[in-house]
C-alpha cells in the first residue's frame, strides 16, 4: 500500500512539474491574442528610435514577465545593432540597448542555461 501511495505521489509530482513547464511554453498565437498593440505599430515606434535603421529581426516574446515586441535594428555603417523592445500592451518603448555579436552569443548561452 505504501509503495502504491509513493508511486502515485511521484506520478502527481512529475505531472505537476511537466504541467508547469508546459504552461510556460506559450505559442505565438497566444501571445498575439494578449498583445494590445499590433506588430506594425510597434515596428513604427521602434524605427522612430533609430533613424536610418532597418529591422533585421523581430519577435513577440515575454521578457521578465512582460510581453514585448523585440526589434534588432541595423544602422548602415555602424557595427552591431540596436535592440528596441516595445511594450505590447502600451506601445511605449520598454528598453533600448546597443548589442554586438559577442553580447548576443553571451545572451543565447545564458538563456540555454535557464532551460
RAWOTA-V393994 format. One line per field, one symbol per residue. ss: DSSP state (@ for helix, = for strand, . for the rest). psi: psi as a letter, one per 40 degrees, with the letter a starting at -180 (. if undefined). Layout:
ss: ???
psi: ???
//
This chain:
ss: .@@@@@@@@@@@@@@@@@@@@@@@...@@@@@@@....@@@@@@@@@@@...===========..==========.....=======.....=======.@@@@@@@@@@@@@@.
psi: ddddddddddddddddddddddddgiidddddddheiidddddddddddgheihhdiiihihhfehhihhhhhhhheiiaihhhhhheddeihdihhhiidddddddddddddd.
//
